[in-house]
Amino acid sequence: MVTYLQQMKEIAAGLGAASHPLTDADLVAYILAGLPEEYDSFVTSIETRSDPVSSDELHGFLLGREAAILQRKNRASMSVTHEPFHAYAAVSNNSRSSQASSKN
């Protein structure tokens, strides 16, 4: 996200140097338009706010959102990693119970 935001600010600065400056509102709109699908609900929440968001505020919001998305992905990958282990343990325990029952 940091790289993406830096690139957008460099483009805005380049346009300003070429006598075509972007307003802060335009920069915010371009940043939001370039975000991937996983940010759709975030984009909607920013676009429907009654108070406009500055590009600096948006920067902070996006870093927070990115952290939340990464945390959710990490939790999901951890639960997927452990699920096969739990499934194996359940099968192993059932197999042992069956073996013990058949011996009795």
C-alpha positions in Angstrom: 0.0 0.0 0.0 2.8 2.4 0.8 4.3 1.9 -2.6 1.0 2.4 -4.3 0.3 5.6 -2.4 3.8 6.9 -3.1 3.4 6.2 -6.8 0.0 8.1 -6.9 1.6 11.1 -5.1 4.5 11.1 -7.6 2.1 11.1 -10.5 0.2 14.0 -8.9 3.4 15.9 -8.3 4.4 15.2 -12.0 1.1 16.6 -13.2 1.6 19.6 -11.0 5.0 20.2 -12.5 3.5 19.9 -15.9 1.0 22.7 -15.1 -1.9 20.3 -14.7 -2.2 20.0 -10.9 -4.7 17.7 -9.3 -6.9 18.9 -6.5 -6.7 16.9 -3.3 -10.2 15.6 -3.9 -9.1 14.4 -7.4 -6.1 12.6 -5.9 -8.4 10.9 -3.4 -10.7 9.8 -6.2 -7.8 8.4 -8.3 -6.4 6.6 -5.3 -9.8 5.0 -4.5 -10.4 4.1 -8.1 -7.1 2.2 -8.3 -7.6 -0.1 -5.3 -8.2 -3.8 -5.7 -11.6 -5.4 -5.2 -10.9 -6.4 -1.6 -11.1 -2.7 -0.7 -14.6 -2.2 -2.3 -16.5 -1.8 1.0 -13.8 0.6 2.2 -14.1 2.7 -0.9 -17.9 2.8 -0.5 -17.5 3.9 3.1 -15.1 6.7 2.1 -17.2 7.8 -0.9 -20.4 8.0 1.2 -19.0 10.0 4.0 -20.5 13.4 4.6 -17.1 15.0 5.4 -14.5 14.8 2.6 -11.3 12.9 3.3 -7.9 14.5 2.5 -5.2 12.4 0.8 -3.2 12.4 4.1 -6.2 11.1 6.0 -6.9 8.5 3.3 -3.2 7.4 3.6 -3.7 6.6 7.2 -7.0 4.9 6.7 -5.6 2.7 3.9 -2.6 1.6 6.0 -5.0 0.6 8.8 -7.3 -1.2 6.3 -4.3 -3.0 4.8 -3.2 -4.2 8.2 -6.7 -5.5 8.9 -6.8 -7.4 5.6 -3.4 -8.9 6.2 -4.4 -9.9 9.7 -7.6 -11.6 8.4 -5.6 -13.4 5.7 -3.0 -14.6 8.3 -5.8 -15.9 10.6 -7.5 -17.7 7.7 -4.2 -19.3 6.6 -3.5 -20.4 10.2 -6.9 -22.0 10.6 -6.5 -23.8 7.3 -3.1 -25.0 8.3 -4.4 -26.5 11.6 -7.6 -28.0 10.2 -6.0 -31.0 8.5 -4.1 -31.7 11.8 -7.4 -31.7 13.7 -9.1 -33.8 11.1 -6.2 -36.3 11.3 -6.3 -36.3 15.1 -10.0 -37.0 15.1 -9.6 -39.9 12.6 -6.6 -41.3 14.6 -8.5 -41.2 17.8 -11.6 -42.9 16.2 -9.3 -45.5 14.7 -7.8 -46.2 18.1 -11.2 -46.5 19.7 -12.3 -48.9 17.0 -9.1 -51.0 17.5 -9.5 -51.0 21.2 -13.2 -52.0 20.9 -12.4 -54.8 18.5 -9.8 -56.2 20.9 -12.3 -56.4 23.7 
